[in-house]
Amino acid sequence: MTNKPVDIGDPDRLYTVTGGRSEADDTFDLVTLIVSECEPTAGMQSEHVRILELCRHPTALVEVSAELGLPITVVRILLGDLHDMGRISARHPRAARSVAALPETALLQEVLHGLRNL
């Protein structure tokens, strides 16, 4: 049995899909939720069409990449194109609040005790 190399996609195809670009904008985090703002139109690139279809409901960038079978960088480039055209919106994850803004441990323990007594 021979080991096959990992298929990372045909470089020529990826070059064509991205229009020769290899640098992606870091605007999109791996967990950024992508939402379609419109339906696909005739003449759109097939990958753009598929993204718009996948993102009818909020979908994380990493899920889009997995569904398309394309590297994260390529998906970021495609999402940047769609975002610039106003065809998608991005919902970035909220930053974690500071520890000082979290409720006191004693209060949480009282709530837990009250729930157990129910």
C-alpha positions in Angstrom: 0.0 0.0 0.0 1.4 3.4 -1.0 0.7 6.6 0.8 -0.9 9.3 -1.3 0.1 12.9 -0.6 -2.4 15.1 1.0 -4.5 16.9 -1.6 -4.3 20.6 -1.0 -6.0 21.6 -4.2 -4.7 22.3 -7.7 -2.5 25.4 -7.5 -3.6 26.5 -10.9 -7.3 26.3 -10.0 -6.7 28.2 -6.7 -4.8 30.8 -8.7 -7.7 31.2 -11.0 -10.3 31.3 -8.2 -8.6 34.1 -6.5 -7.6 36.0 -9.6 -3.9 35.5 -8.8 -4.1 37.0 -5.3 -2.4 35.1 -2.4 -2.7 37.7 0.4 -6.0 37.8 2.3 -7.3 40.6 4.4 -7.3 39.6 8.1 -10.8 41.2 8.5 -12.4 37.7 8.8 -11.6 35.6 11.9 -12.1 31.8 11.7 -15.3 32.1 13.7 -16.6 35.2 12.0 -20.2 34.6 11.0 -21.0 35.3 7.4 -24.5 36.1 6.2 -25.7 36.5 2.6 -27.3 39.9 1.9 -28.7 38.9 -1.6 -29.3 36.0 -3.9 -26.7 34.9 -6.5 -26.9 36.5 -9.9 -26.2 35.2 -13.4 -22.6 35.4 -14.4 -21.2 35.2 -10.8 -18.1 33.1 -10.1 -19.3 29.6 -9.0 -17.5 29.8 -5.6 -19.2 33.1 -4.9 -22.6 31.6 -5.8 -21.9 28.6 -3.4 -20.9 31.0 -0.6 -24.1 33.0 -1.0 -26.1 29.8 -0.9 -24.2 28.4 2.2 -24.6 31.7 4.1 -28.3 32.2 3.9 -28.1 31.6 7.7 -25.1 32.8 9.7 -22.2 30.5 8.9 -18.7 30.6 10.4 -15.8 31.2 8.0 -14.2 27.8 8.9 -17.5 26.0 8.0 -17.6 27.8 4.6 -14.0 26.7 4.0 -14.8 23.1 4.9 -18.0 23.0 2.7 -16.2 24.4 -0.3 -13.1 22.3 0.2 -10.9 25.3 -0.2 -8.1 26.6 2.0 -8.9 29.3 4.6 -6.8 32.0 2.8 -8.7 31.4 -0.5 -12.0 31.7 1.3 -11.0 34.9 3.0 -10.1 36.4 -0.4 -13.5 35.3 -1.8 -15.3 36.7 1.2 -13.4 39.9 0.9 -14.7 40.2 -2.7 -18.3 39.6 -1.7 -18.0 42.0 1.3 -16.6 44.7 -0.9 -19.6 44.2 -3.3 -22.0 44.4 -0.4 -23.3 40.9 -1.0 -22.4 39.6 2.5 -22.2 40.9 5.9 -19.8 39.8 8.6 -20.7 39.4 12.3 -17.5 39.3 14.3 -17.4 37.5 17.6 -17.7 39.7 20.6 -14.6 40.2 22.7 -14.7 38.6 26.1 -15.6 40.9 28.9 -13.1 41.7 31.6 -13.1 39.5 34.7 -14.1 42.6 36.8 -17.4 42.8 34.8 -18.4 39.2 35.7 -20.8 38.5 38.6 -19.3 37.7 42.0 -18.7 34.1 42.8 -20.8 34.3 46.0 -23.8 35.6 44.0 -23.5 32.7 41.5 -23.3 30.2 44.3 -26.5 31.7 45.9 -28.3 31.3 42.5 -27.1 27.8 42.2 -28.2 27.0 45.7 -31.6 28.5 45.0 -32.0 26.5 41.8 -31.2 23.3 43.6 -33.9 24.0 46.2 -36.5 24.3 43.5 
